[in-house]
Amino acid sequence: MTPERFAALAAAYGGAIDRWPEAERAAARAFRDAHPEAEAVLAAEAALDAALARWAVPAPGAALAGRIARDAARRRQAPRRLRLWLAGLGLAGALAGGGAIGAVLVARLVPAGGAGCSQSLTVLGAPVPSCGDAANWSDTL
Amino acid sequence: MPTGWAGRRGNRRRVGFREDMTDPEGDPDAPLLARIGMGEEAAFRTLMAHKLPRVHGLALRLLRDPALADDIAQEVFLRVWRQARAWRPGAARFDTWLHRVALNLCMDRLRRRREVAVADPPEQVDPAPGADFMLARDAESRRVEHAVAGLPARQREALVMQVYQGLSNIEAAAALGISVEALESLLARARRALRQQLEDLRP
């Protein structure tokens, strides 16, 4: 440990070697023990440490932890409920939509005179394959 | 990999439990986190009993606003609760992750406060946001609070992490997302400025 490094550590981490980087503490203590002038460096920084220690902040209110815990419990449940709700909504929507589409198709494609095979048409106006011959089916596409 | 968002806009840093920020050997919070990951609310409350004052204190020292500090603490611990299930021992120390998330949320709030102040300047300029609230009645405490608040942001953050949060140099550097050398530089400059301002407070 050089005097420069010792001074740099004190300037950055303060006057308590116990708060210095762990890897350098032993060397710093050895340096301090071997160099009496090092104590003055530490003392100057320890005075600033003492001044900084006077800034006290109040502890959080007692209700805060309870509020966070309650909020957390609700949030864990919320996604599961939301997924179930969305799944239910999707199923209902699919059923309703399917029914509506079916009703529209039946109304438009089935003539009033009945659903005779010879008059069945696709939505493009072409004969339904099952009612025509195989050659005609290829033409409808 | 579980992650938590906790960064500044434009320089948003993705913070993951498993990010290799510090040596995680013997992380004392690992057993508790495992229980929280299994949905144990009692374990979550125990963790808060240990960590909430530190997280809240960090936010209070950086933001100087008790309501905002409450908000930050709540957001931090809700992230813990949501992400604990995916946490695995052997990654970053939980305490470092916690500080980094809290710090980044604080920086977000400070940035927003600056944007609001610029967009809608008050008729009477407040010299320091939150200055009307004194964190302690003690005059010396207020002196130190104001002196620290007057430091450049990164110096203030480094000082709070090292002096008041008691993080090691490696942990503080990781929480700040900087090298240990950069941390030392910030700390030295911060202390040099404070030494002049707080000269008369010395014993």
Chai-1 contact restraints between the chains, C-beta under 6 A:
chainA,res_idxA,chainB,res_idxB,connection_type,confidence,min_distance_angstrom,max_distance_angstrom,comment,restraint_id
A,A11,B,A188,contact,1.0,0.0,6.0,A-B,restraint_1
A,A12,B,E184,contact,1.0,0.0,6.0,A-B,restraint_2
A,A12,B,L187,contact,1.0,0.0,6.0,A-B,restraint_3
A,A12,B,A188,contact,1.0,0.0,6.0,A-B,restraint_4
A,P21,B,N169,contact,1.0,0.0,6.0,A-B,restraint_5
A,A47,B,R202,contact,1.0,0.0,6.0,A-B,restraint_6
A,L48,B,R195,contact,1.0,0.0,6.0,A-B,restraint_7
A,A50,B,P203,contact,1.0,0.0,6.0,A-B,restraint_8
A,A51,B,L198,contact,1.0,0.0,6.0,A-B,restraint_9
A,A51,B,L201,contact,1.0,0.0,6.0,A-B,restraint_10
A,A51,B,R202,contact,1.0,0.0,6.0,A-B,restraint_11
A,L52,B,V144,contact,1.0,0.0,6.0,A-B,restraint_12
A,L52,B,V163,contact,1.0,0.0,6.0,A-B,restraint_13
A,R54,B,E140,contact,1.0,0.0,6.0,A-B,restraint_14
A,R54,B,S141,contact,1.0,0.0,6.0,A-B,restraint_15
A,R54,B,V144,contact,1.0,0.0,6.0,A-B,restraint_16
A,W55,B,S141,contact,1.0,0.0,6.0,A-B,restraint_17
A,W55,B,V144,contact,1.0,0.0,6.0,A-B,restraint_18
A,W55,B,E145,contact,1.0,0.0,6.0,A-B,restraint_19
A,A56,B,A136,contact,1.0,0.0,6.0,A-B,restraint_20
A,A56,B,S141,contact,1.0,0.0,6.0,A-B,restraint_21
A,V57,B,G57,contact,1.0,0.0,6.0,A-B,restraint_22
A,V57,B,L60,contact,1.0,0.0,6.0,A-B,restraint_23
A,V57,B,L135,contact,1.0,0.0,6.0,A-B,restraint_24
A,A59,B,P53,contact,1.0,0.0,6.0,A-B,restraint_25
A,P60,B,L52,contact,1.0,0.0,6.0,A-B,restraint_26
A,P60,B,H56,contact,1.0,0.0,6.0,A-B,restraint_27
A,L64,B,D70,contact,1.0,0.0,6.0,A-B,restraint_28
A,A65,B,M48,contact,1.0,0.0,6.0,A-B,restraint_29
A,A65,B,L52,contact,1.0,0.0,6.0,A-B,restraint_30
A,I68,B,Q74,contact,1.0,0.0,6.0,A-B,restraint_31
A,I68,B,F77,contact,1.0,0.0,6.0,A-B,restraint_32
A,A69,B,R45,contact,1.0,0.0,6.0,A-B,restraint_33
A,A72,B,L78,contact,1.0,0.0,6.0,A-B,restraint_34
A,A72,B,W81,contact,1.0,0.0,6.0,A-B,restraint_35
